[in-house]
């Protein structure tokens, strides 16, 4: 007996440690995703706290209080580690907070720790109620739910909401089973934390009433329902449980949110009015891509289809198996508890479908409830398989079956790591099919890789990238160069993202440039699950014909050094008057392999070969050093000589060339016919200079 208890305890701690480490590790990986609006709110929340401004802790109707407490705590630890005063909290965000920056990482890491502990809490609760096998499988599926991981890697509200709602529901189900008041109180505590996180947690109130009523009625039998005193007894049991649950939740909301301390009624009214009521009436301001077209309000299939495609090839059929086993009239406590979780998932999807504003992450709590159901289904199927007569070692079959299922689930998630948002159910065709049904890339997946590619190009700090959504932080904060709108005339590269192209109504200005990109072909792409997410195309001119003033350019095609060509030049005039400057524009092109800092010289020589005017400098008026030239890019390089005030009338020769600034050695030049130009000086043309 003692040996059995010891073994059970060892399994418990093994599962707890393993699940915690897995849950935490996948949530701490970079890149972070999404914009950092809750990072800013967290800083402002703590800034209000430090000033004793309780009303200022109301930042948003969501209300996101738990997110701001946790993320702000991580940021305060960061400040303390840097030796900065916590009074600097309000100054942390700045104009464009980086999702890769240390403060944001500190805040998101604090959230990741709480999320991992919450998942472990669900595992521990299930361990004592459903057994180690179901608990471990559930903890594993929860820790590695790709959709939940996606929203756990940023400072936001939905990941926290889902774990708090799940824990509240599990504790309530446990209370109904065991009648331990402590679990009812724990359910109320997590219910209050869920309400402090996001207003859809109001769902827990009718849900608690529904399953408590179902449980009380079914537990005591239907035959006694005709007795009036039996009715009153059942009603009192339901109301008593709900009153205790609601009182605990209300106390948590009041105690944890300082905005409630001064104006509780006003604060609650602001949350309800701006949250559930507004989302029920107003759809998303930007169209969403769904079922092949852009719509402002997706239909009723939106959430069910998202659930199916964002679950894994293990969890989706496992939920089906669980339902099949439940329909086989398998009685018992655990089967009844799975029905309660199925009711949770289905009812929550129905609730969110009633609102006009629909986004896939809004039903994230349903994913976690279905993960627990899927775990039970896997264990039940493994047990049934182990009871088969064909197996000699029946005892090992269930464990091996469960292990294989969990490893397959792990493989499906690691296949898209560290971009879990690109996961789509392989049983339903994966991303190849999903791209025609849903908008992809909601978290900017692959834009960081595009930034990394451009950072590896020559002179990344001088590169200008045009992006449809040029404020997207996943690209902007990873890119060393300048980010501009995609229709900016001076961009070197244009970056196209699948989410922008799918939602073409929002970024209609991208379409013309996208067609040109397809015709020329991208220089780089990033794909996930066999579907391209990001394309990079050249935006700079590659031939003289691409230059705006190509008709007035005089072609040359002279090779300068090993990697540069002088394609041609453009002169302000062939006849120059004294006192008027000479403007010459040179058009260079390189293979992108220039490492030296080459400067350009422009000389004006008289008939005796005497230098009368010159201009030396970095190409592009100091803005385009040669080591920043992109492969096959035509670089316009303007130089001004003069004015020629003391120059006598006559014929002068204009010549140009390049030299290595470090060694001062001129680059050798070769004419198109193969002849070498002496002194590295390329004669352009003779210029007639005369008095006005």
Secondary structure by P-SEA (a helix, b strand, c coil): caaaaaaaaaaaaaaaaaaaaaaaaaaaccccccccaaaaaaaaaaaaaaaccccccccccccaaaaaaaaaaaaaaaaaaacccccccccccccccccccaaaaaaaaaaaaaaaaaaaaaaaaaaacccaaaaaaaaaaaacaaaaaaaacccccaaaaaaaaaaaaaaaaaaaacccaaaaaaaaaaaaaaaaccccccaaaaaaaaaaaaaaaaaacccccccaaaaaaaaaaaaaaaaaaaaaaaaaaaaacccccccaaaaaaaaaaacaaaaaccccccccccccccccccccaaaaaaaaaaccccaaaaaaaaaaaaacccccaaaaaaaaaaaaaaaaaaaaaaccccccccaaaaaaaaaaaaaaaaaaaaaaaaaccccccccaaaaaaaaaaaaaaaaaaacccccccccccccccccccccccccccccccaaaaaaaaaaaccccccbbbbbcccccccccccccccccccccccccbbbbbaaaaaaccccccaaaaaaaaaaacccccccccccccbbbbbccccccccccccccbbbbbccccccccccccccccccccccbbbbbbbbbbcccccccbbbbbbbbbccccccccccccccccccccccccccccbbbbbbbccccccccbbbbbbbbccccccccccccccccccccccccccccbbbbbbcc
